[in-house]
Amino acid sequence: MPDAFENERAFIERRRPFMTARWTNPILLTYRVPPDLVRRYIHPDLSLDRWQGHCHVSVVALEFHDTRLRGRRVPGFVNFSQLNLRTYVRQGDQRGVTFIREFVPSKVVAIIARLRFNEPYRTLDITSQTRSDGDALHIRHRWRRHGVDQYIKVTASQASVIPPEDGGVYHFTEHRWGYGSTRSGDLVRFRVEHPVWAIREIRSVAHNIDFASLFGAEWRVLNDHEPVRVTLAVGSAVKLYPPGR
Protein backbone atom coordinates (compact mmCIF):
# COMPACT_ATOMS: atom_id res chain seq x y z
CA MET A 1 0.00 0.00 0.00
CA PRO A 2 1.25 3.54 -0.68
CA ASP A 3 2.72 5.37 2.30
CA ALA A 4 1.60 8.78 3.54
CA PHE A 5 4.24 10.59 1.48
CA GLU A 6 3.12 8.95 -1.76
CA ASN A 7 -0.51 9.77 -1.00
CA GLU A 8 0.40 13.38 -0.34
CA ARG A 9 2.46 13.63 -3.52
CA ALA A 10 -0.39 12.18 -5.57
CA PHE A 11 -2.79 14.66 -3.99
CA ILE A 12 -0.57 17.53 -5.06
CA GLU A 13 0.21 16.29 -8.56
CA ARG A 14 -3.41 15.86 -9.54
CA ARG A 15 -4.39 19.39 -8.46
CA ARG A 16 -3.11 22.60 -9.97
CA PRO A 17 -2.52 25.60 -7.70
CA PHE A 18 -5.56 27.84 -7.70
CA MET A 19 -3.49 30.87 -6.74
CA THR A 20 0.11 31.98 -7.18
CA ALA A 21 1.66 35.15 -5.81
CA ARG A 22 4.74 36.64 -4.23
CA TRP A 23 4.39 37.22 -0.51
CA THR A 24 6.69 40.09 0.42
CA ASN A 25 8.22 40.91 3.82
CA PRO A 26 5.78 39.04 6.09
CA ILE A 27 5.87 40.45 9.62
CA LEU A 28 4.81 38.14 12.46
CA LEU A 29 3.98 39.46 15.92
CA THR A 30 3.61 36.30 17.99
CA TYR A 31 1.80 36.18 21.35
CA ARG A 32 1.51 33.46 23.99
CA VAL A 33 -2.16 32.76 24.77
CA PRO A 34 -4.13 30.33 26.94
CA PRO A 35 -5.45 27.33 24.96
CA ASP A 36 -9.08 28.11 25.79
CA LEU A 37 -8.81 31.39 23.91
CA VAL A 38 -8.15 29.67 20.57
CA ARG A 39 -9.71 26.24 20.95
CA ARG A 40 -13.14 27.26 19.65
CA TYR A 41 -11.56 28.48 16.41
CA ILE A 42 -9.98 25.15 15.46
CA HIS A 43 -11.69 22.06 14.11
CA PRO A 44 -12.32 19.23 16.63
CA ASP A 45 -10.16 16.89 14.53
CA LEU A 46 -7.13 19.13 15.04
CA SER A 47 -4.88 19.62 18.04
CA LEU A 48 -2.94 22.68 19.13
CA ASP A 49 0.63 22.83 17.88
CA ARG A 50 2.47 24.11 20.93
CA TRP A 51 5.94 25.60 21.08
CA GLN A 52 7.87 24.85 24.26
CA GLY A 53 4.60 23.75 25.84
CA HIS A 54 2.68 26.95 25.09
CA CYS A 55 -0.07 27.92 22.65
CA HIS A 56 0.49 30.94 20.40
CA VAL A 57 -1.19 33.22 17.91
CA SER A 58 0.47 35.54 15.40
CA VAL A 59 -0.64 38.81 13.87
CA VAL A 60 0.74 38.68 10.33
CA ALA A 61 1.05 41.66 7.99
CA LEU A 62 2.34 41.20 4.44
CA GLU A 63 1.98 42.28 0.83
CA PHE A 64 0.78 40.19 -2.10
CA HIS A 65 2.38 40.92 -5.47
CA ASP A 66 1.67 39.54 -8.96
CA THR A 67 -1.28 37.54 -7.69
CA ARG A 68 -2.79 35.19 -10.28
CA LEU A 69 -5.85 32.95 -10.13
CA ARG A 70 -5.42 29.87 -12.31
CA GLY A 71 -2.55 31.68 -14.00
CA ARG A 72 -4.51 34.84 -14.78
CA ARG A 73 -4.30 38.30 -13.25
CA VAL A 74 -7.63 39.63 -12.01
CA PRO A 75 -8.00 43.44 -11.98
CA GLY A 76 -8.03 44.73 -8.42
CA PHE A 77 -6.59 41.44 -7.14
CA VAL A 78 -2.94 41.66 -8.24
CA ASN A 79 -1.10 43.74 -5.62
CA PHE A 80 -2.59 44.28 -2.17
CA SER A 81 -1.88 44.02 1.57
CA GLN A 82 -3.24 41.52 4.04
CA LEU A 83 -3.49 41.42 7.82
CA ASN A 84 -4.46 38.24 9.63
CA LEU A 85 -4.55 36.54 13.01
CA ARG A 86 -3.66 32.86 13.00
CA THR A 87 -2.99 30.04 15.40
CA TYR A 88 -0.94 26.87 15.05
CA VAL A 89 -2.42 23.38 14.74
CA ARG A 90 -1.64 19.75 14.01
CA GLN A 91 -3.40 16.94 12.19
CA GLY A 92 -1.40 13.95 13.34
CA ASP A 93 2.19 14.73 12.35
CA GLN A 94 1.15 17.41 9.85
CA ARG A 95 1.77 20.96 11.09
CA GLY A 96 -0.34 23.87 9.87
CA VAL A 97 -2.24 27.04 10.70
CA THR A 98 -5.87 28.01 11.21
CA PHE A 99 -6.93 31.58 10.51
CA ILE A 100 -9.02 33.36 13.10
CA ARG A 101 -9.56 36.49 10.99
CA GLU A 102 -8.16 37.76 7.69
CA PHE A 103 -8.35 41.31 6.33
CA VAL A 104 -7.86 42.62 2.79
CA PRO A 105 -8.77 46.00 1.26
CA SER A 106 -11.02 44.53 -1.46
CA LYS A 107 -14.67 43.78 -0.68
CA VAL A 108 -14.84 41.48 -3.71
CA VAL A 109 -11.88 39.40 -2.50
CA ALA A 110 -13.35 39.14 1.00
CA ILE A 111 -16.78 38.08 -0.26
CA ILE A 112 -15.36 35.45 -2.62
CA ALA A 113 -13.14 34.02 0.13
CA ARG A 114 -16.09 33.76 2.53
CA LEU A 115 -18.58 32.33 0.04
CA ARG A 116 -16.25 30.04 -1.91
CA PHE A 117 -13.90 28.81 0.81
CA ASN A 118 -15.67 29.73 4.09
CA GLU A 119 -12.57 31.61 5.19
CA PRO A 120 -12.99 34.36 7.86
CA TYR A 121 -12.25 37.32 5.58
CA ARG A 122 -13.26 40.93 6.24
CA THR A 123 -12.40 44.22 4.56
CA LEU A 124 -9.91 46.71 5.95
CA ASP A 125 -8.30 49.68 4.23
CA ILE A 126 -4.63 48.81 4.78
CA THR A 127 -1.86 51.03 3.41
CA SER A 128 1.68 49.66 3.27
CA GLN A 129 5.03 51.29 2.67
CA THR A 130 8.52 49.82 2.29
CA ARG A 131 11.60 52.03 2.20
CA SER A 132 15.30 51.19 1.89
CA ASP A 133 17.92 53.27 3.68
CA GLY A 134 21.46 51.99 3.28
CA ASP A 135 21.63 48.59 4.94
CA ALA A 136 18.23 49.09 6.66
CA LEU A 137 14.72 48.29 5.52
CA HIS A 138 11.74 50.23 6.92
CA ILE A 139 8.26 48.69 6.64
CA ARG A 140 4.99 50.22 7.78
CA HIS A 141 1.40 48.98 7.66
CA ARG A 142 -1.40 51.36 8.70
CA TRP A 143 -5.17 51.02 9.01
CA ARG A 144 -8.14 52.50 10.85
CA ARG A 145 -10.76 50.36 12.58
CA HIS A 146 -13.79 51.59 14.52
CA GLY A 147 -12.27 55.06 14.76
CA VAL A 148 -8.88 53.87 16.02
CA ASP A 149 -5.68 54.52 14.01
CA GLN A 150 -3.48 51.43 14.15
CA TYR A 151 -0.13 50.41 12.72
CA ILE A 152 2.84 48.04 12.67
CA LYS A 153 6.29 49.52 11.99
CA VAL A 154 9.49 47.52 11.68
CA THR A 155 13.07 48.45 10.85
CA ALA A 156 15.33 45.54 9.95
CA SER A 157 18.56 44.69 8.19
CA GLN A 158 18.66 44.20 4.45
CA ALA A 159 20.72 41.05 4.99
CA SER A 160 18.95 37.78 5.79
CA VAL A 161 19.68 34.22 6.93
CA ILE A 162 17.87 30.88 6.74
CA PRO A 163 16.68 29.90 10.25
CA PRO A 164 17.58 26.51 11.78
CA GLU A 165 14.81 23.92 11.65
CA ASP A 166 14.85 23.33 15.40
CA GLY A 167 14.29 26.97 16.35
CA GLY A 168 11.25 29.06 17.15
CA VAL A 169 11.49 31.19 14.00
CA TYR A 170 11.20 28.10 11.81
CA HIS A 171 8.34 26.77 13.93
CA PHE A 172 6.22 29.88 13.38
CA THR A 173 7.09 30.65 9.75
CA GLU A 174 7.26 27.26 8.06
CA HIS A 175 3.93 25.46 7.49
CA ARG A 176 2.74 23.41 4.55
CA TRP A 177 -0.95 23.29 5.45
CA GLY A 178 -3.79 25.66 6.17
CA TYR A 179 -6.89 24.24 7.88
CA GLY A 180 -10.49 25.37 7.87
CA SER A 181 -13.98 23.90 7.74
CA THR A 182 -16.99 23.84 5.46
CA ARG A 183 -20.29 25.38 6.48
CA SER A 184 -21.47 21.90 7.37
CA GLY A 185 -18.51 21.46 9.71
CA ASP A 186 -16.26 19.17 7.65
CA LEU A 187 -12.52 19.65 8.05
CA VAL A 188 -10.73 20.97 4.95
CA ARG A 189 -7.10 21.74 4.32
CA PHE A 190 -5.13 23.48 1.58
CA ARG A 191 -1.48 23.17 0.79
CA VAL A 192 0.86 26.17 0.77
CA GLU A 193 4.08 25.65 -1.15
CA HIS A 194 7.11 27.92 -0.89
CA PRO A 195 10.85 27.62 -0.15
CA VAL A 196 12.11 28.10 3.39
CA TRP A 197 12.00 31.81 4.14
CA ALA A 198 15.12 33.76 5.00
CA ILE A 199 14.77 36.01 8.06
CA ARG A 200 15.95 39.60 8.53
CA GLU A 201 17.42 40.89 11.80
CA ILE A 202 14.94 43.15 13.60
CA ARG A 203 16.39 46.51 14.70
CA SER A 204 13.26 48.20 16.00
CA VAL A 205 9.53 47.57 16.15
CA ALA A 206 6.52 49.70 17.11
CA HIS A 207 2.85 48.79 16.96
CA ASN A 208 -0.56 50.00 18.00
CA ILE A 209 -3.13 47.23 17.58
CA ASP A 210 -6.62 47.28 19.06
CA PHE A 211 -7.24 43.55 19.18
CA ALA A 212 -10.86 43.90 20.26
CA SER A 213 -11.79 46.11 17.29
CA LEU A 214 -10.09 43.75 14.85
CA PHE A 215 -10.71 40.28 16.16
CA GLY A 216 -13.45 40.44 18.81
CA ALA A 217 -13.91 41.39 22.45
CA GLU A 218 -12.27 38.22 23.78
CA TRP A 219 -8.97 39.34 22.23
CA ARG A 220 -8.85 42.61 24.18
CA VAL A 221 -6.53 40.93 26.68
CA LEU A 222 -3.68 41.14 24.14
CA ASN A 223 -3.87 44.94 24.11
CA ASP A 224 -1.88 44.89 27.35
CA HIS A 225 0.73 42.36 26.23
CA GLU A 226 3.85 42.58 24.13
CA PRO A 227 4.64 39.88 21.56
CA VAL A 228 7.03 37.19 22.72
CA ARG A 229 8.60 37.16 19.27
CA VAL A 230 8.76 39.55 16.30
CA THR A 231 9.84 38.09 12.96
CA LEU A 232 10.39 39.64 9.55
CA ALA A 233 10.80 37.18 6.68
CA VAL A 234 11.95 38.05 3.18
CA GLY A 235 9.05 36.13 1.65
CA SER A 236 8.98 34.36 -1.71
CA ALA A 237 6.86 33.12 -4.56
CA VAL A 238 3.98 31.01 -3.18
CA LYS A 239 1.57 28.44 -4.60
CA LEU A 240 -1.78 27.69 -2.95
CA TYR A 241 -3.57 24.50 -3.85
CA PRO A 242 -7.36 24.04 -3.71
CA PRO A 243 -8.93 22.97 -0.39
CA GLY A 244 -9.70 19.30 0.01
CA ARG A 245 -11.34 17.18 2.70
N, C-alpha and C positions, 0 to 999 in steps of 0.2 A: 504494500500500500504506500502511496506517496506520503512523504513526511510533511511537517507543517511548512517548511521552507518552500517545498515544491508547490504546495497548495497556494501559498501566498504569491509566488512568482507567476503561477498560472492566472491568478486573480488579476494581477497587474497587467499581464501581457494581453489579456482579452478585453481590456478596457482602456480607451484612450483618455488622456487628461481632458477634463472639461474646462479647465482654466490654466493658463500659464501667465506668469508675470515676473517682474523683478521686485523683490521686497528689499527696500533700502533702509539701512541704519535703524533696525528695530531696537527700541529702548524698552527694557524690562525693569519695572519697579516691583520687587518681589516682597511680599509680606507674609509673616507667619500668622496663621489663623487657627482657631479651634475647629475640629472636624465637624461639629454640628452646624457651623455656619455655612459650609459648602455641601453637606451631604444631600440636601434636598435638590441640588442642582445636577447631581450625577445619576445616571441610570442604575437601577438596583443590581444589574449584572456586572457592574464595575466596582472596583475598590479604589481607595485613595492611594496615590503614589506618593509616599512620604519621603522626605529628605532628612536624614539624621533623626528620624523618629517623629518629625513634625509635618503638619499639613500646611500648604502654602497656596497663595494666589498671586498672580502677577498682573499688573496694569501694563499693557503693551501698546506703544505708539510707534507707528511705522508709516512708510509711504509705499504705495503700489505704483510701479511704472511699467509701461508697455503691456498693459493687461489685455489678454486675448481670450475670448470664449470660443472653444472649438477652432482655434487658429485665427479667429477674426477679431479685429478691433471693433468695439461698439462705442459710438460717440457718447461722450459723457462718462465712460467707464474704462478709460485708458490710464490716466494718471490721477491718483487721489490719495488721501490720507485715511488711516483707520486707527481707531482707539478701541481696545477691548479689555475685558477682565476675564481671566481664564484660571482654571485650577487643573491639577495634575492627577491623572487616573491610570489605572491598570486594568487590562483584560487578560487575566493569566499572566504570562510573561511579556505581553505587549504593553509598552508604555505609550501614553498619549495625553491629550488635553481635552477638556470640556469647556466650552465657552459659556460664561454666565451672562455676558452682554457684549454686543459688538456695535460700534458706531461708525457710520460713513456719512459723508456730506450728501450723497444722492438719495432722494426718496425712492426713485425707481429701483436702485440696487437693493435698498433695505426691504422693499416690498417683495421683490423677486426672491431674495434670500429667505424671507419668512414663509412665503407661500410655497415655494418650490422645495426648499430644504428644511423648513421648520427650524431655522437658525434664529437666535435671539437678536436680530438686527434692529437698530433704531437709527434715526437721522441726527446728525450733529454737525454744525458748521465748523469744521476744523481747518485752521490755517497752519501751514508748516513752512519752516525756513531752515535752510542749511547753508552755512557760511564757512569757508576755509580762511585760516589766518596763520600763515607759516606752517608750523608742524601741528597746529591745533585745528579741531573741527568743532564748530558751534551749531547745535541743533535746537530748534524751538518748535513746540507744538502749542497752539493756543485755541481755546474755545470758550463759549459762554453757555451756561446751562442754568435755567431757572433764575436768571438775573445775576448769576455769580460768574465773574471772570476767572478762568482757570488756565493752568499752563504746566508744561514740563520743559525744563531747559537743561541741557547737558553740554559740557565742554569736555572733549576727549582728545587723545592723540590721533594723529593720522595713521600712525603705524598700528599693526594688528598682529595677533598671534592666534594659533589654533589651540583651544583649551584641552587639557587632558581629560580623557574619558571618565576618570574616577572622581572628578571634581564637581562642585556645585554648579559652576557655570554651564558645563556640559549637560548636567541633569535638567536644568531649566530651559535650555535653548534647543536641545536636540530631541525631537519627537517625530515619529513617522506616522502617527495616527491622530485624527481628530474624531471625537465621539459625540453623538447626539441621539435624538430619538424622533420617531415619527409621531404624528398626532394621536395615533392609536397606542403609543407607548412602546413600540418595538425599538430595540437598540439598533443604531446604524453607525457606521464608521466610514471615514474617507481617508485615503492615503495622501500624505504630503511628502513630496520628494524634493530634496535639495542637498547639496554638499554640506559638510560640516562647516558651520559659520566661524570665521575668524572674529576675535573680540578685540575692541579697542580699550585702552587704558582710560578710565574715568578720571578727569581732573577736577571737575566741580559739577554739582547737580543742584537744581532748585525746582520746587514743584508746589503748586497750589491746586489740590484736587478735593472737590466736595463729593465724597463717595456716596452720600445719601442722595444727592441730586442726580447722580449718574446711574447708580446701580440699585438703589432702594434703601429704605430706612434702616434695614438691618446692617448695612455696611457703614453706617455713620461711625462706628467704633474705630475704623481705620483712619478717620480724620485726625486722631490724636496720636497716631503711631508713625514712626519712620520706617521705610523699607529696610529689611535685613540685608538686601543685596540690590545693587543697581548695575545693570549690564547694558552695554551698547555693542551690538554685533554689526558687522559690515553688511550682512545680508547677501543675497544671491538671487539667481534665477530660481524659480519655484514652479513645480507642477502639482496641480491638485486633481485627484482622480474622483470620479463620481461616487457618491455614498452607496454603500451596500449593506445588507443585513448580515 
